[in-house]
Amino acid sequence: MRRLSVVILAAGKGERMLSKKPKVMHEIMGKPMVSYVVRRAKELLPTKVVVVLGHGRELVESYVKEFDVECAVQEEQKGTAHALLVAEEHVRGDDVLVLYGDVPLIEKATLDSLFSFYEKTRAVVFMTTEVENPLGYGRVIVEGDRIERIVEEVDATPEEKKIRRINTGICLIPGELFGLLKKIKPDNRKGEYYLTDICRIARQGQIEVRAYEHPNPSEVLGINSRKELLDANITMKDRILEAHLRSGVSFLDRNVYIDADVTIGRDTTIHPNTYLMGRTRIGEGVTIGPNVLIRDSVIHDKVSVEGFVMMEGTEVETGAKVGPFSRVRPTTLLRKGVQVGNFVEVKNSRLDENTKVNHLSYMGDSEVGKDVNIGAGTITCNYDGIRKNRTIIEDRVFVGSNTELVAPVRIGRDAVVGAGSTITRDVPEGALAVTRAEQRHKEGYGRKKQCAE
């Protein structure tokens, strides 16, 4: 079996993006576009994946290193052939597949078909496609599937510019022919080393160069502008949605946003205008939405997340219910059967099994036991102006409405806190704590006030 290496060219600046960020780091459905290309390359099980870096190299390298790839640096951007030669030491002797960091929509089935064609020909193979408007692309002059030459836009004659068959840049080069790249000269208007010039050099040596034509140009063309980035997001959004539908997830409308790394279990129902972002994992039989945003969270089976909930960095166990109109902030754990209701905020807290916080409350930096009932308007006063302090509420506590728990404080199990109390000291197990002021009446006050008016 012949060895294959994949070289991903990711050195370009992307001036039409009008951004300080390297082009390949612009995100599609929550991930830099280069990540899709690296993962697609990895699916081919190559000997090596090499990413050629240039503009913004530190940012790109720190990201792609997570994928266990090798990196090569193109110090000056002198063209695609020059970029590929930068990776020579990494791929020596291997057949080389050239991909591009700004072509994130390419699918494995497409590369499999390209390889099948390549194995039959054992020639240099370029992937081509036909577009309505070829402006800016290299034109491919073919006879059958044999490439006569590839002419870049700036060097094309008016007649050649009418050709709609264009070069995608994706190509396969047999290992024994890699050395042809060193014969390429920058004898063109841009003064660059064009990878496409390998066609001319190969033909001079009686070596065939073949064209593999792909029917779907939107899948294999690079992203060079914000408009194309938007279109790629829409395409990837639809792909992700279709994949979840095939896996047994139900959607009531296509108006949802799901990042590429999100996983969702079968028989889960997603309502409109739901955003599932980051590394969120959703279990089976879950109901979410509408108008919900969940980021970097784990939602177990049979959870209900009702409308207008924002959740980040949270784990919600089986059978819990959150919302509507709730905010659950990072490092929060909601155990089985917990209920967090309307206009409740929970932050950096653990609520144990079957505990209820149903209305208008704030639970920050707290540990709440099992079967606890938190009355409406309860607040854990966790910040003393210098540091955050914790509130501990043990099992089966009942906290009355409109209560302030001034941390650090502990409420013992089976205790009751009377409504309207401000608790500043620990409450013993089984005790009733009440701190409200004495109620006083002024007889006849109401009638006097009416007469005065």
Secondary structure, DSSP 4 states (H G I P E B T S, - for coil): ---EEEEEEE----GGG--SS-GGGSEETTEEHHHHHHHHHHHT--SEEEEEE-TTHHHHHHHHGGG--EEEE-SS---HHHHHHHTHHHHTTSEEEEEETT-TT--HHHHHHHHHHHHHH-SEEEEEEE-S--TTS-EEEEETTEEEEEE-GGG--TTGGG--EEEEEEEEE-GGGGGGGGG----STT----GGGHHHHHHHTT--EEEEE-S-HHHHSPP-SHHHHHHHHHHHHHHHHHHHHHTT-EES-S-EEE-TT-EE-TT-EE-SSEEEETT-EE-SS-EE-SS-EEES-EE-TT-EE-SS-EEESEEE-TT-EE-SSEEE-SSEEE-TT-EEEETEEEES-EE-TT-EEEES-EEESEEE-TT-EE-TT-EEE-B-SS-B--EEE-TT-EE-SS-EEESSEEE-TT-EE-TT-EE-S-B-TT-EE--PPPP---TTHHHHHHHH-
